[in-house]
Amino acid sequence: MSTVTAIKSCATTACAFNNGGCTAFAITVGGDGATPACSTFITLDARGGLPVAEGHVGACQRLECVHNTDLMCTAEAVSFSAGNASCLSYEAR
C-alpha cells in the first residue's frame, strides 16, 4: 500500500481534533460491537492536531470491513457521523 486513506468529512464537532474537519495526523477506526467508529475521538475544551484539516486513517481494527487489508483502510476516503463519530464508509464482508 503506497497511500493512506484520507478523511473526507467528520461531522462530530465535539471532538478536539475537529476544527473545520479532522486535524488529527492519523486516526484509528475501531468501535464497539456493530458500531465502527473513530477511536481517536476525544472530547476536550481545546482544539488540537494539525493546523489544517488533512487527517488520515492510520489503522483500522475492524477486520470484517471490506476496506480492511492488513489492518489498513483501503477505501478511497472515509466519512464520520456526528455524535459518536461512526464510520460511514464501513462495509461488512
DAJOPE-V860118 format. One record per residue. RES is the residue in one letter. PHI is phi in whole degrees, -180 to 180 (* if undefined). BURIAL is 1 if it has 16 or more other C-alpha atoms within 10 Angstrom, else 0. Layout:
RES:PHI:BURIAL
RES:PHI:BURIAL
This chain:
M:*:0
S:-106:0
T:-132:0
V:-111:1
T:-77:1
A:-80:1
I:-90:1
K:-70:1
S:-158:1
C:-141:1
A:-94:1
T:-87:1
T:-74:1
A:-76:1
C:-78:1
A:-66:1
F:-93:1
N:-102:1
N:-136:1
G:77:0
G:133:1
C:-77:1
T:-104:1
A:-70:1
F:-61:0
A:-153:1
I:-115:1
T:-113:1
V:-93:1
G:-141:1
G:102:1
D:-104:0
G:53:0
A:-87:0
T:-112:0
P:-69:1
A:-151:1
C:-74:1
S:-82:1
T:-88:1
F:-53:1
I:-146:0
T:-100:0
L:-137:0
D:-87:0
A:-139:0
R:-109:0
G:-144:0
G:98:1
L:-70:0
P:-73:0
V:-130:0
A:-85:1
E:-133:1
G:-67:1
H:-136:1
V:-90:1
G:-84:1
A:-153:1
C:-130:1
Q:-93:1
R:-93:1
L:-60:0
E:-83:0
C:-80:1
V:-65:0
H:-91:1
N:-96:1
T:-130:1
D:56:0
L:68:1
M:-116:1
C:-82:1
T:-108:1
A:-64:1
E:-63:0
A:-162:0
V:-125:1
S:-129:1
F:-126:1
S:-80:1
A:-72:0
G:77:0
N:-91:1
A:58:1
S:-65:1
C:-78:1
L:-81:0
S:-95:0
Y:-62:1
E:-140:0
A:-71:0
R:-71:0
